[in-house]
Amino acid sequence: MSFITTPIVQVESVTPSLAYVPAQLVGGRVTTYQRKGASVFRWSLYGQSAVRVLNLIIPYLKYKDAQAKIVVHAGKYPSNSAMRQSQVDRLSHLRKLRY
């Protein structure tokens, strides 16, 4: 979810409905690709739509809530500001953690 220019939410699954149902409910797009012989379905949502969805689901997130909060709040800072870069750096660090 790097978002120096725009917030992005992505969910990947080998179960098609875990990508297609959110797309039907809130929009976005679904793409597929092959990984280790299996089809992987990726739902992606961009921009303010991503921020709106994150605001709705943050209370239900267990492991990714810190990342979601950064995405929601970092958009308040200009894209070339030190504060935005600080948020992007924090997000990059969190994305490397394994849950």
C-alpha positions as CSV (number, residue, x, y, z in Angstrom):
1,M,0.0,0.0,0.0
2,S,2.6,2.6,-1.0
3,F,0.7,5.8,-1.5
4,I,2.9,8.8,-2.2
5,T,0.4,9.8,-4.8
6,T,-2.8,7.7,-4.0
7,P,-4.0,5.3,-1.3
8,I,-4.4,1.7,-2.5
9,V,-6.1,-1.3,-0.8
10,Q,-5.5,-4.7,-2.2
11,V,-6.7,-8.2,-1.1
12,E,-5.4,-11.3,-2.7
13,S,-6.9,-14.8,-2.4
14,V,-7.1,-18.1,-4.2
15,T,-10.9,-18.0,-3.4
16,P,-12.6,-16.0,-6.1
17,S,-15.4,-14.7,-3.9
18,L,-13.0,-13.0,-1.5
19,A,-12.1,-10.7,-4.4
20,Y,-15.4,-10.4,-6.3
21,V,-17.8,-9.8,-3.4
22,P,-15.9,-6.7,-2.1
23,A,-15.7,-5.4,-5.7
24,Q,-19.5,-5.8,-6.1
25,L,-20.2,-4.2,-2.7
26,V,-17.8,-1.2,-2.8
27,G,-16.3,-1.1,-6.3
28,G,-12.7,-1.5,-7.4
29,R,-11.4,-4.0,-9.8
30,V,-10.4,-7.7,-9.8
31,T,-7.4,-9.0,-11.6
32,T,-6.0,-12.5,-11.7
33,Y,-2.5,-14.0,-12.0
34,Q,-0.9,-17.4,-11.6
35,R,1.3,-18.2,-8.6
36,K,2.7,-21.7,-8.1
37,G,0.1,-23.2,-10.5
38,A,-2.9,-21.6,-8.7
39,S,-5.0,-18.7,-9.8
40,V,-4.8,-15.7,-7.5
41,F,-7.5,-13.1,-7.4
42,R,-6.6,-9.6,-6.5
43,W,-9.2,-7.0,-5.5
44,S,-7.9,-3.4,-5.7
45,L,-9.4,-0.1,-4.6
46,Y,-7.8,3.3,-5.1
47,G,-8.0,6.9,-3.9
48,Q,-10.7,8.2,-1.7
49,S,-12.7,5.1,-2.2
50,A,-9.9,3.2,-0.5
51,V,-9.9,5.7,2.3
52,R,-13.7,5.4,2.8
53,V,-13.5,1.6,3.0
54,L,-10.6,1.7,5.4
55,N,-12.5,4.0,7.7
56,L,-15.4,1.6,7.8
57,I,-13.3,-1.5,8.4
58,I,-10.6,-0.3,10.8
59,P,-12.6,-1.3,13.9
60,Y,-12.7,-4.9,12.6
61,L,-9.0,-5.2,11.7
62,K,-6.8,-7.2,14.0
63,Y,-3.4,-7.3,12.3
64,K,-3.5,-4.6,9.7
65,D,-5.1,-1.8,11.7
66,A,-1.9,0.2,12.1
67,Q,-1.3,0.2,8.3
68,A,-4.9,1.2,7.6
69,K,-4.7,4.1,10.1
70,I,-1.5,5.4,8.4
71,V,-3.1,5.3,5.0
72,V,-6.2,7.1,6.3
73,H,-4.2,9.9,8.0
74,A,-1.2,10.3,5.7
75,G,-3.4,11.8,3.0
76,K,-3.8,14.9,5.2
77,Y,-0.2,15.9,4.5
78,P,1.1,17.3,1.2
79,S,2.6,14.5,-1.0
80,N,6.1,16.1,-1.0
81,S,6.1,16.9,2.8
82,A,8.5,15.4,5.4
83,M,5.4,14.3,7.4
84,R,4.0,12.3,4.4
85,Q,7.4,10.7,3.8
86,S,7.5,9.8,7.5
87,Q,4.2,8.0,7.2
88,V,5.3,6.2,4.1
89,D,8.4,5.0,5.8
90,R,6.4,3.8,8.8
91,L,4.0,1.9,6.4
92,S,7.0,0.3,4.6
93,H,8.3,-0.9,7.9
94,L,5.0,-2.4,9.0
95,R,4.5,-4.1,5.6
96,K,7.7,-6.1,6.3
97,L,6.3,-7.6,9.5
98,R,4.9,-11.2,9.3
99,Y,1.8,-11.9,11.2
